[in-house]
Amino acid sequence: MELKEIDFENYGKCVQLSNGVIDVVVTIDCGPRIVRFGFVGGENVLYNDLERKYKMQNAFMDDYYSEGAACYFYGGHRLWLAPEKMPESYFPDNDPVIYALLPDGVTFSSAKQKQNEVQTRLEIVMGENSSDVMLVHSVKNFSKDRQMLSLWPITMVRGGGLEIIPQNRVNEEDELPPNRVLTFWPYTDPRDKRLYIGNRYITIQHDSSNEKPLKLGTNNALGWAAYVDRTYTLIKRFVQSDAAYPDYGSSYETYCNGDYLSMETMSPLYQIEAGGALRHVENLSLFHTYSDVSPTDEDGITHYIENLK
């Protein structure tokens, strides 16, 4: 794995990691954010908010953090903490990041959140000759009390693609208890034309002409979701545990508007003891693909996913 410091877009100083197959760029002047992920020499699958269009800045932020405090989304991949609360969840991580080398990766530690009494860290592990990266997210509780938290990694991908979320499989041995949860946020219209809810899959076709926000969550027991674009497919994998999750039991959530789509996993809700820590692992896999997938063709989706190489 090769590592070097570079300037990337308008994010300032960043660290670029590459194994010759894929490369990742991570901000160190702020964040951290993974602001690029793609095949070497290829397009960036992540959305970059170069205009700083998406931010949280209001009187609650002023009172809790400091006057004028702003939480910039920045685009790319970030780690937040759930349950979502205003202003606690919107820590303005605009300070430099400390990074350290590992035998097979790099860790990026954000500034300590004084008001929330936590500190988050992102570890990126990249194997040889692979188009996969493992992301290890962690948070440490620096308070004197227990805190109930869930790790909430968010991957903002650029628009134009199709998101595929698997529905939980039928348990033919026991069909009495329910096995699928679908959570809608207040601004979400279940009749939204971008959204298809099938028996085996939920799909969202991103539409840049539709700026209306859409967000939903599900108890994704199969532990994966895909984003299919013109020349690539991104698979996000995680493990759902038999534990309590935020947002009515959602282990996977997604949000989209006219600019981007977010693929979001959640860790279980844990009581973190004073001085304790929590980890949550994701794997991102990238594939060269050139096929169109119909949002409503569930047989076609199954064939497409099973034949990814």
ChimeraX commands (.cxc) that place a marker at each C-alpha (Angstrom):
marker #1 position 0.00,0.00,0.00 radius 0.5
marker #1 position 1.32,3.43,-0.97 radius 0.5
marker #1 position 0.62,6.53,1.11 radius 0.5
marker #1 position 1.30,10.18,0.36 radius 0.5
marker #1 position 0.02,13.59,1.37 radius 0.5
marker #1 position -1.67,15.56,-1.40 radius 0.5
marker #1 position -3.96,18.53,-1.93 radius 0.5
marker #1 position -7.35,17.38,-3.19 radius 0.5
marker #1 position -10.06,19.60,-4.67 radius 0.5
marker #1 position -10.76,22.38,-2.11 radius 0.5
marker #1 position -10.34,20.14,0.95 radius 0.5
marker #1 position -6.76,21.20,1.63 radius 0.5
marker #1 position -4.23,18.68,2.83 radius 0.5
marker #1 position -5.29,15.04,2.44 radius 0.5
marker #1 position -3.80,11.55,2.63 radius 0.5
marker #1 position -4.02,9.31,-0.44 radius 0.5
marker #1 position -3.88,5.53,0.00 radius 0.5
marker #1 position -3.54,3.14,-2.93 radius 0.5
marker #1 position -2.84,-0.53,-3.53 radius 0.5
marker #1 position -2.51,-0.08,-7.30 radius 0.5
marker #1 position -6.10,-1.20,-7.91 radius 0.5
marker #1 position -8.11,1.36,-5.95 radius 0.5
marker #1 position -7.27,4.59,-4.20 radius 0.5
marker #1 position -8.78,6.45,-1.26 radius 0.5
marker #1 position -8.30,10.11,-0.31 radius 0.5
marker #1 position -8.93,11.23,3.29 radius 0.5
marker #1 position -9.02,14.80,4.60 radius 0.5
marker #1 position -6.64,15.75,7.40 radius 0.5
marker #1 position -7.27,19.51,7.58 radius 0.5
marker #1 position -10.79,18.70,8.80 radius 0.5
marker #1 position -13.01,15.71,9.41 radius 0.5
marker #1 position -11.85,13.12,8.68 radius 0.5
marker #1 position -13.80,12.48,5.48 radius 0.5
marker #1 position -13.09,9.95,2.78 radius 0.5
marker #1 position -13.58,12.29,-0.18 radius 0.5
marker #1 position -12.44,9.94,-2.93 radius 0.5
marker #1 position -12.90,6.21,-3.50 radius 0.5
marker #1 position -12.45,4.67,-6.92 radius 0.5
marker #1 position -10.33,2.60,-9.26 radius 0.5
marker #1 position -6.89,4.07,-9.87 radius 0.5
marker #1 position -7.23,6.55,-12.72 radius 0.5
marker #1 position -11.01,6.14,-12.66 radius 0.5
marker #1 position -13.93,8.24,-11.54 radius 0.5
marker #1 position -14.74,9.07,-7.94 radius 0.5
marker #1 position -17.83,7.21,-6.72 radius 0.5
marker #1 position -18.32,9.63,-3.83 radius 0.5
marker #1 position -20.18,12.93,-3.80 radius 0.5
marker #1 position -18.05,15.98,-2.99 radius 0.5
marker #1 position -19.78,19.04,-1.57 radius 0.5
marker #1 position -17.28,21.53,-2.95 radius 0.5
marker #1 position -19.67,24.45,-2.45 radius 0.5
marker #1 position -20.22,23.53,1.24 radius 0.5
marker #1 position -23.91,23.53,0.42 radius 0.5
marker #1 position -24.84,21.09,3.18 radius 0.5
marker #1 position -24.19,22.23,6.73 radius 0.5
marker #1 position -25.87,22.69,10.09 radius 0.5
marker #1 position -25.61,26.16,11.58 radius 0.5
marker #1 position -28.19,27.66,13.93 radius 0.5
marker #1 position -28.81,29.11,17.40 radius 0.5
marker #1 position -28.66,25.66,19.02 radius 0.5
marker #1 position -25.17,25.17,17.57 radius 0.5
marker #1 position -24.15,28.62,18.80 radius 0.5
marker #1 position -25.30,27.89,22.35 radius 0.5
marker #1 position -23.88,24.37,22.58 radius 0.5
marker #1 position -20.55,24.69,20.76 radius 0.5
marker #1 position -19.63,28.31,20.09 radius 0.5
marker #1 position -21.00,31.33,18.28 radius 0.5
marker #1 position -20.91,30.74,14.54 radius 0.5
marker #1 position -20.22,27.01,14.88 radius 0.5
marker #1 position -21.04,25.10,11.70 radius 0.5
marker #1 position -21.11,21.39,10.99 radius 0.5
marker #1 position -20.22,20.87,7.32 radius 0.5
marker #1 position -21.16,17.58,5.74 radius 0.5
marker #1 position -18.28,18.01,3.23 radius 0.5
marker #1 position -19.48,15.03,1.20 radius 0.5
marker #1 position -17.76,11.65,1.00 radius 0.5
marker #1 position -17.78,9.18,3.89 radius 0.5
marker #1 position -18.09,10.33,7.50 radius 0.5
marker #1 position -18.86,8.98,10.97 radius 0.5
marker #1 position -21.67,10.41,13.06 radius 0.5
marker #1 position -23.22,9.24,16.31 radius 0.5
marker #1 position -26.84,8.22,16.89 radius 0.5
marker #1 position -29.52,8.60,18.12 radius 0.5
marker #1 position -29.66,11.79,16.09 radius 0.5
marker #1 position -30.04,14.82,18.33 radius 0.5
marker #1 position -29.76,18.55,17.83 radius 0.5
marker #1 position -27.10,19.82,18.35 radius 0.5
marker #1 position -25.11,16.89,19.79 radius 0.5
marker #1 position -24.99,14.88,16.56 radius 0.5
marker #1 position -23.72,17.84,14.55 radius 0.5
marker #1 position -20.23,18.24,15.95 radius 0.5
marker #1 position -18.31,20.84,13.87 radius 0.5
marker #1 position -15.30,18.68,12.99 radius 0.5
marker #1 position -13.42,21.42,11.19 radius 0.5
marker #1 position -10.07,21.00,12.98 radius 0.5
marker #1 position -6.98,19.08,11.81 radius 0.5
marker #1 position -6.94,15.30,12.05 radius 0.5
marker #1 position -4.16,13.16,13.51 radius 0.5
marker #1 position -3.24,10.09,11.48 radius 0.5
marker #1 position -0.98,7.13,12.24 radius 0.5
marker #1 position 0.34,4.25,10.16 radius 0.5
marker #1 position -0.56,0.63,10.85 radius 0.5
marker #1 position 0.98,-2.50,9.28 radius 0.5
marker #1 position -1.94,-2.82,6.86 radius 0.5
marker #1 position -3.70,0.53,7.09 radius 0.5
marker #1 position -4.00,3.99,8.59 radius 0.5
marker #1 position -5.98,5.43,11.51 radius 0.5
marker #1 position -7.47,8.92,11.48 radius 0.5
marker #1 position -8.46,10.48,14.81 radius 0.5
marker #1 position -10.76,13.48,14.92 radius 0.5
marker #1 position -10.52,16.26,17.47 radius 0.5
marker #1 position -11.97,15.39,20.87 radius 0.5
marker #1 position -15.58,16.52,21.18 radius 0.5
marker #1 position -15.36,18.52,24.39 radius 0.5
marker #1 position -19.10,19.14,24.74 radius 0.5
marker #1 position -20.07,15.53,23.96 radius 0.5
marker #1 position -17.12,14.02,25.85 radius 0.5
marker #1 position -16.27,11.56,23.11 radius 0.5
marker #1 position -13.66,11.10,20.39 radius 0.5
marker #1 position -14.13,9.23,17.13 radius 0.5
marker #1 position -11.62,7.39,14.98 radius 0.5
marker #1 position -11.60,5.88,11.50 radius 0.5
marker #1 position -9.27,3.04,10.55 radius 0.5
marker #1 position -8.84,2.17,6.87 radius 0.5
marker #1 position -7.45,-1.26,5.96 radius 0.5
marker #1 position -6.58,-2.00,2.33 radius 0.5
marker #1 position -5.38,-5.40,1.12 radius 0.5
marker #1 position -3.09,-6.11,-1.81 radius 0.5
marker #1 position -4.51,-6.43,-5.34 radius 0.5
marker #1 position -8.03,-5.92,-4.02 radius 0.5
marker #1 position -10.89,-3.56,-4.79 radius 0.5
marker #1 position -12.11,-3.77,-1.17 radius 0.5
marker #1 position -11.47,-1.56,1.83 radius 0.5
marker #1 position -12.35,-2.30,5.43 radius 0.5
marker #1 position -13.48,0.67,7.51 radius 0.5
marker #1 position -13.26,0.31,11.28 radius 0.5
marker #1 position -15.19,3.08,13.04 radius 0.5
marker #1 position -14.79,3.65,16.76 radius 0.5
marker #1 position -15.77,6.05,19.52 radius 0.5
marker #1 position -14.33,6.44,23.02 radius 0.5
marker #1 position -16.32,7.78,25.96 radius 0.5
marker #1 position -14.30,10.35,27.91 radius 0.5
marker #1 position -17.08,11.31,30.31 radius 0.5
marker #1 position -17.44,10.09,33.88 radius 0.5
marker #1 position -20.82,8.55,33.08 radius 0.5
marker #1 position -22.18,5.89,30.78 radius 0.5
marker #1 position -23.41,7.05,27.40 radius 0.5
marker #1 position -25.85,5.24,25.11 radius 0.5
marker #1 position -24.60,5.57,21.55 radius 0.5
marker #1 position -24.69,3.98,18.12 radius 0.5
marker #1 position -22.00,4.45,15.49 radius 0.5
marker #1 position -23.46,5.82,12.28 radius 0.5
marker #1 position -21.19,5.74,9.19 radius 0.5
marker #1 position -22.60,7.65,6.21 radius 0.5
marker #1 position -21.37,7.23,2.63 radius 0.5
marker #1 position -22.53,9.99,0.28 radius 0.5
marker #1 position -22.38,8.73,-3.32 radius 0.5
marker #1 position -22.83,10.85,-6.40 radius 0.5
marker #1 position -26.20,10.94,-8.11 radius 0.5
marker #1 position -27.51,9.09,-11.12 radius 0.5
marker #1 position -27.35,5.51,-9.87 radius 0.5
marker #1 position -29.68,2.84,-8.50 radius 0.5
marker #1 position -29.58,1.75,-4.87 radius 0.5
marker #1 position -30.51,-1.85,-4.05 radius 0.5
marker #1 position -31.45,-2.89,-0.51 radius 0.5
marker #1 position -32.30,-6.55,0.14 radius 0.5
marker #1 position -35.47,-7.49,1.97 radius 0.5
marker #1 position -35.11,-10.05,4.75 radius 0.5
marker #1 position -35.78,-13.60,3.65 radius 0.5
marker #1 position -38.85,-15.57,4.59 radius 0.5
marker #1 position -38.36,-18.05,7.42 radius 0.5
marker #1 position -40.50,-20.93,6.20 radius 0.5
marker #1 position -40.06,-22.78,9.50 radius 0.5
marker #1 position -41.62,-19.96,11.51 radius 0.5
marker #1 position -43.80,-17.43,9.72 radius 0.5
marker #1 position -45.59,-16.19,12.85 radius 0.5
marker #1 position -43.31,-13.33,14.00 radius 0.5
marker #1 position -42.72,-10.32,11.72 radius 0.5
marker #1 position -39.26,-10.10,10.20 radius 0.5
marker #1 position -39.22,-6.81,8.27 radius 0.5
marker #1 position -39.21,-3.25,9.56 radius 0.5
marker #1 position -39.55,-0.25,7.27 radius 0.5
marker #1 position -39.11,3.18,8.84 radius 0.5
marker #1 position -40.13,6.40,7.09 radius 0.5
marker #1 position -39.04,9.89,8.07 radius 0.5
marker #1 position -41.74,12.60,8.26 radius 0.5
marker #1 position -40.76,14.21,4.96 radius 0.5
marker #1 position -40.74,10.92,3.03 radius 0.5
marker #1 position -43.62,10.14,0.68 radius 0.5
marker #1 position -44.06,6.34,0.36 radius 0.5
marker #1 position -45.54,7.01,-3.10 radius 0.5
marker #1 position -42.31,8.67,-4.28 radius 0.5
marker #1 position -41.62,7.54,-7.86 radius 0.5
marker #1 position -37.93,7.03,-7.08 radius 0.5
marker #1 position -38.85,4.34,-4.54 radius 0.5
marker #1 position -39.81,0.75,-5.35 radius 0.5
marker #1 position -40.71,-1.69,-2.57 radius 0.5
marker #1 position -40.68,-5.27,-3.82 radius 0.5
marker #1 position -40.87,-8.59,-2.06 radius 0.5
marker #1 position -37.13,-9.27,-2.32 radius 0.5
marker #1 position -35.63,-5.80,-2.76 radius 0.5
marker #1 position -36.17,-2.13,-2.06 radius 0.5
marker #1 position -34.72,0.11,-4.75 radius 0.5
marker #1 position -34.22,3.86,-5.06 radius 0.5
marker #1 position -33.45,5.37,-8.46 radius 0.5
marker #1 position -31.63,8.64,-7.93 radius 0.5
marker #1 position -33.11,11.49,-9.96 radius 0.5
marker #1 position -31.18,14.76,-10.12 radius 0.5
marker #1 position -34.34,16.61,-11.16 radius 0.5
marker #1 position -36.13,15.60,-7.94 radius 0.5
marker #1 position -34.82,17.68,-5.05 radius 0.5
marker #1 position -37.36,16.42,-2.51 radius 0.5
marker #1 position -35.65,14.54,0.34 radius 0.5
marker #1 position -36.42,10.86,0.87 radius 0.5
marker #1 position -35.24,8.81,3.83 radius 0.5
marker #1 position -36.05,5.33,5.08 radius 0.5
marker #1 position -34.59,2.70,7.36 radius 0.5
marker #1 position -34.82,-1.07,7.58 radius 0.5
marker #1 position -33.62,-3.98,9.70 radius 0.5
marker #1 position -31.23,-5.25,7.04 radius 0.5
marker #1 position -30.43,-8.74,8.36 radius 0.5
marker #1 position -28.58,-9.71,5.17 radius 0.5
marker #1 position -26.04,-6.99,5.86 radius 0.5
marker #1 position -25.44,-5.41,2.47 radius 0.5
marker #1 position -26.64,-2.75,0.05 radius 0.5
marker #1 position -25.52,-1.88,-3.48 radius 0.5
marker #1 position -25.27,1.24,-5.61 radius 0.5
marker #1 position -25.22,0.63,-9.36 radius 0.5
marker #1 position -23.95,3.42,-11.61 radius 0.5
marker #1 position -22.98,3.57,-15.27 radius 0.5
marker #1 position -19.56,1.93,-15.05 radius 0.5
marker #1 position -19.30,0.53,-11.54 radius 0.5
marker #1 position -21.17,-1.08,-8.67 radius 0.5
marker #1 position -20.43,-0.30,-5.03 radius 0.5
marker #1 position -21.34,-2.87,-2.37 radius 0.5
marker #1 position -21.48,-1.84,1.28 radius 0.5
marker #1 position -21.37,-4.75,3.75 radius 0.5
marker #1 position -21.80,-4.95,7.51 radius 0.5
marker #1 position -23.03,-7.36,10.19 radius 0.5
marker #1 position -26.42,-6.95,11.83 radius 0.5
marker #1 position -26.44,-8.24,15.40 radius 0.5
marker #1 position -29.30,-9.57,17.50 radius 0.5
marker #1 position -29.46,-6.32,19.49 radius 0.5
marker #1 position -31.37,-3.07,19.81 radius 0.5
marker #1 position -30.88,-0.51,17.03 radius 0.5
marker #1 position -31.88,3.16,16.72 radius 0.5
marker #1 position -34.83,4.43,14.71 radius 0.5
marker #1 position -37.29,1.59,15.40 radius 0.5
marker #1 position -34.68,-1.10,14.85 radius 0.5
marker #1 position -32.99,0.18,11.69 radius 0.5
marker #1 position -29.54,-1.25,10.98 radius 0.5
marker #1 position -29.46,0.32,7.51 radius 0.5
marker #1 position -30.75,3.71,6.42 radius 0.5
marker #1 position -30.66,5.71,3.22 radius 0.5
marker #1 position -31.31,9.31,2.24 radius 0.5
marker #1 position -31.42,11.02,-1.12 radius 0.5
marker #1 position -32.13,14.39,-2.67 radius 0.5
marker #1 position -31.32,15.93,-6.03 radius 0.5
marker #1 position -27.55,16.01,-5.45 radius 0.5
marker #1 position -26.59,12.73,-3.83 radius 0.5
marker #1 position -27.65,9.51,-2.14 radius 0.5
marker #1 position -26.42,8.37,1.29 radius 0.5
marker #1 position -25.80,4.74,2.22 radius 0.5
marker #1 position -25.87,4.55,6.01 radius 0.5
marker #1 position -25.27,1.68,8.42 radius 0.5
marker #1 position -25.84,1.71,12.16 radius 0.5
marker #1 position -24.21,-0.17,14.98 radius 0.5
marker #1 position -26.42,-1.50,17.78 radius 0.5
marker #1 position -27.21,0.88,20.62 radius 0.5
marker #1 position -24.73,0.28,23.42 radius 0.5
marker #1 position -24.26,1.62,26.92 radius 0.5
marker #1 position -20.61,2.68,26.80 radius 0.5
marker #1 position -19.03,2.81,30.23 radius 0.5
marker #1 position -16.84,5.73,31.29 radius 0.5
marker #1 position -13.52,5.26,29.50 radius 0.5
marker #1 position -15.01,2.55,27.30 radius 0.5
marker #1 position -15.12,2.32,23.52 radius 0.5
marker #1 position -17.30,0.96,20.72 radius 0.5
marker #1 position -16.40,-0.33,17.23 radius 0.5
marker #1 position -18.36,-0.85,14.03 radius 0.5
marker #1 position -16.95,-2.38,10.84 radius 0.5
marker #1 position -17.98,-1.87,7.23 radius 0.5
marker #1 position -16.53,-3.25,4.02 radius 0.5
marker #1 position -16.75,-1.31,0.75 radius 0.5
marker #1 position -16.26,-3.31,-2.46 radius 0.5
marker #1 position -16.01,-1.82,-5.94 radius 0.5
marker #1 position -16.73,-3.66,-9.20 radius 0.5
marker #1 position -16.34,-2.73,-12.86 radius 0.5
marker #1 position -19.83,-3.13,-14.34 radius 0.5
marker #1 position -21.47,-1.98,-17.56 radius 0.5
marker #1 position -25.00,-3.37,-17.29 radius 0.5
marker #1 position -28.26,-1.59,-16.69 radius 0.5
marker #1 position -30.50,-2.90,-13.92 radius 0.5
marker #1 position -34.25,-2.29,-13.85 radius 0.5
marker #1 position -35.42,-1.01,-10.45 radius 0.5
marker #1 position -38.48,-3.27,-10.56 radius 0.5
marker #1 position -37.01,-6.47,-12.06 radius 0.5
marker #1 position -36.29,-8.53,-8.96 radius 0.5
marker #1 position -35.15,-11.60,-10.91 radius 0.5
marker #1 position -32.80,-9.39,-12.89 radius 0.5
marker #1 position -31.45,-7.79,-9.71 radius 0.5
marker #1 position -30.78,-11.21,-8.17 radius 0.5
marker #1 position -28.92,-12.34,-11.29 radius 0.5
marker #1 position -26.94,-9.10,-11.41 radius 0.5
marker #1 position -25.81,-9.24,-7.77 radius 0.5
marker #1 position -24.97,-12.96,-7.89 radius 0.5
marker #1 position -22.76,-12.47,-10.95 radius 0.5
marker #1 position -20.66,-9.57,-9.70 radius 0.5
marker #1 position -16.96,-10.31,-10.12 radius 0.5
marker link #1:1,2 radius 0.2
marker link #1:2,3 radius 0.2
marker link #1:3,4 radius 0.2
marker link #1:4,5 radius 0.2
marker link #1:5,6 radius 0.2
marker link #1:6,7 radius 0.2
marker link #1:7,8 radius 0.2
marker link #1:8,9 radius 0.2
marker link #1:9,10 radius 0.2
marker link #1:10,11 radius 0.2
marker link #1:11,12 radius 0.2
marker link #1:12,13 radius 0.2
marker link #1:13,14 radius 0.2
marker link #1:14,15 radius 0.2
marker link #1:15,16 radius 0.2
marker link #1:16,17 radius 0.2
marker link #1:17,18 radius 0.2
marker link #1:18,19 radius 0.2
marker link #1:19,20 radius 0.2
marker link #1:20,21 radius 0.2
marker link #1:21,22 radius 0.2
marker link #1:22,23 radius 0.2
marker link #1:23,24 radius 0.2
marker link #1:24,25 radius 0.2
marker link #1:25,26 radius 0.2
marker link #1:26,27 radius 0.2
marker link #1:27,28 radius 0.2
marker link #1:28,29 radius 0.2
marker link #1:29,30 radius 0.2
marker link #1:30,31 radius 0.2
marker link #1:31,32 radius 0.2
marker link #1:32,33 radius 0.2
marker link #1:33,34 radius 0.2
marker link #1:34,35 radius 0.2
marker link #1:35,36 radius 0.2
marker link #1:36,37 radius 0.2
marker link #1:37,38 radius 0.2
marker link #1:38,39 radius 0.2
marker link #1:39,40 radius 0.2
marker link #1:40,41 radius 0.2
marker link #1:41,42 radius 0.2
marker link #1:42,43 radius 0.2
marker link #1:43,44 radius 0.2
marker link #1:44,45 radius 0.2
marker link #1:45,46 radius 0.2
marker link #1:46,47 radius 0.2
marker link #1:47,48 radius 0.2
marker link #1:48,49 radius 0.2
marker link #1:49,50 radius 0.2
marker link #1:50,51 radius 0.2
marker link #1:51,52 radius 0.2
marker link #1:52,53 radius 0.2
marker link #1:53,54 radius 0.2
marker link #1:54,55 radius 0.2
marker link #1:55,56 radius 0.2
marker link #1:56,57 radius 0.2
marker link #1:57,58 radius 0.2
marker link #1:58,59 radius 0.2
marker link #1:59,60 radius 0.2
marker link #1:60,61 radius 0.2
marker link #1:61,62 radius 0.2
marker link #1:62,63 radius 0.2
marker link #1:63,64 radius 0.2
marker link #1:64,65 radius 0.2
marker link #1:65,66 radius 0.2
marker link #1:66,67 radius 0.2
marker link #1:67,68 radius 0.2
marker link #1:68,69 radius 0.2
marker link #1:69,70 radius 0.2
marker link #1:70,71 radius 0.2
marker link #1:71,72 radius 0.2
marker link #1:72,73 radius 0.2
marker link #1:73,74 radius 0.2
marker link #1:74,75 radius 0.2
marker link #1:75,76 radius 0.2
marker link #1:76,77 radius 0.2
marker link #1:77,78 radius 0.2
marker link #1:78,79 radius 0.2
marker link #1:79,80 radius 0.2
marker link #1:80,81 radius 0.2
marker link #1:81,82 radius 0.2
marker link #1:82,83 radius 0.2
marker link #1:83,84 radius 0.2
marker link #1:84,85 radius 0.2
marker link #1:85,86 radius 0.2
marker link #1:86,87 radius 0.2
marker link #1:87,88 radius 0.2
marker link #1:88,89 radius 0.2
marker link #1:89,90 radius 0.2
marker link #1:90,91 radius 0.2
marker link #1:91,92 radius 0.2
marker link #1:92,93 radius 0.2
marker link #1:93,94 radius 0.2
marker link #1:94,95 radius 0.2
marker link #1:95,96 radius 0.2
marker link #1:96,97 radius 0.2
marker link #1:97,98 radius 0.2
marker link #1:98,99 radius 0.2
marker link #1:99,100 radius 0.2
marker link #1:100,101 radius 0.2
marker link #1:101,102 radius 0.2
marker link #1:102,103 radius 0.2
marker link #1:103,104 radius 0.2
marker link #1:104,105 radius 0.2
marker link #1:105,106 radius 0.2
marker link #1:106,107 radius 0.2
marker link #1:107,108 radius 0.2
marker link #1:108,109 radius 0.2
marker link #1:109,110 radius 0.2
marker link #1:110,111 radius 0.2
marker link #1:111,112 radius 0.2
marker link #1:112,113 radius 0.2
marker link #1:113,114 radius 0.2
marker link #1:114,115 radius 0.2
marker link #1:115,116 radius 0.2
marker link #1:116,117 radius 0.2
marker link #1:117,118 radius 0.2
marker link #1:118,119 radius 0.2
marker link #1:119,120 radius 0.2
marker link #1:120,121 radius 0.2
marker link #1:121,122 radius 0.2
marker link #1:122,123 radius 0.2
marker link #1:123,124 radius 0.2
marker link #1:124,125 radius 0.2
marker link #1:125,126 radius 0.2
marker link #1:126,127 radius 0.2
marker link #1:127,128 radius 0.2
marker link #1:128,129 radius 0.2
marker link #1:129,130 radius 0.2
marker link #1:130,131 radius 0.2
marker link #1:131,132 radius 0.2
marker link #1:132,133 radius 0.2
marker link #1:133,134 radius 0.2
marker link #1:134,135 radius 0.2
marker link #1:135,136 radius 0.2
marker link #1:136,137 radius 0.2
marker link #1:137,138 radius 0.2
marker link #1:138,139 radius 0.2
marker link #1:139,140 radius 0.2
marker link #1:140,141 radius 0.2
marker link #1:141,142 radius 0.2
marker link #1:142,143 radius 0.2
marker link #1:143,144 radius 0.2
marker link #1:144,145 radius 0.2
marker link #1:145,146 radius 0.2
marker link #1:146,147 radius 0.2
marker link #1:147,148 radius 0.2
marker link #1:148,149 radius 0.2
marker link #1:149,150 radius 0.2
marker link #1:150,151 radius 0.2
marker link #1:151,152 radius 0.2
marker link #1:152,153 radius 0.2
marker link #1:153,154 radius 0.2
marker link #1:154,155 radius 0.2
marker link #1:155,156 radius 0.2
marker link #1:156,157 radius 0.2
marker link #1:157,158 radius 0.2
marker link #1:158,159 radius 0.2
marker link #1:159,160 radius 0.2
marker link #1:160,161 radius 0.2
marker link #1:161,162 radius 0.2
marker link #1:162,163 radius 0.2
marker link #1:163,164 radius 0.2
marker link #1:164,165 radius 0.2
marker link #1:165,166 radius 0.2
marker link #1:166,167 radius 0.2
marker link #1:167,168 radius 0.2
marker link #1:168,169 radius 0.2
marker link #1:169,170 radius 0.2
marker link #1:170,171 radius 0.2
marker link #1:171,172 radius 0.2
marker link #1:172,173 radius 0.2
marker link #1:173,174 radius 0.2
marker link #1:174,175 radius 0.2
marker link #1:175,176 radius 0.2
marker link #1:176,177 radius 0.2
marker link #1:177,178 radius 0.2
marker link #1:178,179 radius 0.2
marker link #1:179,180 radius 0.2
marker link #1:180,181 radius 0.2
marker link #1:181,182 radius 0.2
marker link #1:182,183 radius 0.2
marker link #1:183,184 radius 0.2
marker link #1:184,185 radius 0.2
marker link #1:185,186 radius 0.2
marker link #1:186,187 radius 0.2
marker link #1:187,188 radius 0.2
marker link #1:188,189 radius 0.2
marker link #1:189,190 radius 0.2
marker link #1:190,191 radius 0.2
marker link #1:191,192 radius 0.2
marker link #1:192,193 radius 0.2
marker link #1:193,194 radius 0.2
marker link #1:194,195 radius 0.2
marker link #1:195,196 radius 0.2
marker link #1:196,197 radius 0.2
marker link #1:197,198 radius 0.2
marker link #1:198,199 radius 0.2
marker link #1:199,200 radius 0.2
marker link #1:200,201 radius 0.2
marker link #1:201,202 radius 0.2
marker link #1:202,203 radius 0.2
marker link #1:203,204 radius 0.2
marker link #1:204,205 radius 0.2
marker link #1:205,206 radius 0.2
marker link #1:206,207 radius 0.2
marker link #1:207,208 radius 0.2
marker link #1:208,209 radius 0.2
marker link #1:209,210 radius 0.2
marker link #1:210,211 radius 0.2
marker link #1:211,212 radius 0.2
marker link #1:212,213 radius 0.2
marker link #1:213,214 radius 0.2
marker link #1:214,215 radius 0.2
marker link #1:215,216 radius 0.2
marker link #1:216,217 radius 0.2
marker link #1:217,218 radius 0.2
marker link #1:218,219 radius 0.2
marker link #1:219,220 radius 0.2
marker link #1:220,221 radius 0.2
marker link #1:221,222 radius 0.2
marker link #1:222,223 radius 0.2
marker link #1:223,224 radius 0.2
marker link #1:224,225 radius 0.2
marker link #1:225,226 radius 0.2
marker link #1:226,227 radius 0.2
marker link #1:227,228 radius 0.2
marker link #1:228,229 radius 0.2
marker link #1:229,230 radius 0.2
marker link #1:230,231 radius 0.2
marker link #1:231,232 radius 0.2
marker link #1:232,233 radius 0.2
marker link #1:233,234 radius 0.2
marker link #1:234,235 radius 0.2
marker link #1:235,236 radius 0.2
marker link #1:236,237 radius 0.2
marker link #1:237,238 radius 0.2
marker link #1:238,239 radius 0.2
marker link #1:239,240 radius 0.2
marker link #1:240,241 radius 0.2
marker link #1:241,242 radius 0.2
marker link #1:242,243 radius 0.2
marker link #1:243,244 radius 0.2
marker link #1:244,245 radius 0.2
marker link #1:245,246 radius 0.2
marker link #1:246,247 radius 0.2
marker link #1:247,248 radius 0.2
marker link #1:248,249 radius 0.2
marker link #1:249,250 radius 0.2
marker link #1:250,251 radius 0.2
marker link #1:251,252 radius 0.2
marker link #1:252,253 radius 0.2
marker link #1:253,254 radius 0.2
marker link #1:254,255 radius 0.2
marker link #1:255,256 radius 0.2
marker link #1:256,257 radius 0.2
marker link #1:257,258 radius 0.2
marker link #1:258,259 radius 0.2
marker link #1:259,260 radius 0.2
marker link #1:260,261 radius 0.2
marker link #1:261,262 radius 0.2
marker link #1:262,263 radius 0.2
marker link #1:263,264 radius 0.2
marker link #1:264,265 radius 0.2
marker link #1:265,266 radius 0.2
marker link #1:266,267 radius 0.2
marker link #1:267,268 radius 0.2
marker link #1:268,269 radius 0.2
marker link #1:269,270 radius 0.2
marker link #1:270,271 radius 0.2
marker link #1:271,272 radius 0.2
marker link #1:272,273 radius 0.2
marker link #1:273,274 radius 0.2
marker link #1:274,275 radius 0.2
marker link #1:275,276 radius 0.2
marker link #1:276,277 radius 0.2
marker link #1:277,278 radius 0.2
marker link #1:278,279 radius 0.2
marker link #1:279,280 radius 0.2
marker link #1:280,281 radius 0.2
marker link #1:281,282 radius 0.2
marker link #1:282,283 radius 0.2
marker link #1:283,284 radius 0.2
marker link #1:284,285 radius 0.2
marker link #1:285,286 radius 0.2
marker link #1:286,287 radius 0.2
marker link #1:287,288 radius 0.2
marker link #1:288,289 radius 0.2
marker link #1:289,290 radius 0.2
marker link #1:290,291 radius 0.2
marker link #1:291,292 radius 0.2
marker link #1:292,293 radius 0.2
marker link #1:293,294 radius 0.2
marker link #1:294,295 radius 0.2
marker link #1:295,296 radius 0.2
marker link #1:296,297 radius 0.2
marker link #1:297,298 radius 0.2
marker link #1:298,299 radius 0.2
marker link #1:299,300 radius 0.2
marker link #1:300,301 radius 0.2
marker link #1:301,302 radius 0.2
marker link #1:302,303 radius 0.2
marker link #1:303,304 radius 0.2
marker link #1:304,305 radius 0.2
marker link #1:305,306 radius 0.2
marker link #1:306,307 radius 0.2
marker link #1:307,308 radius 0.2
marker link #1:308,309 radius 0.2
view
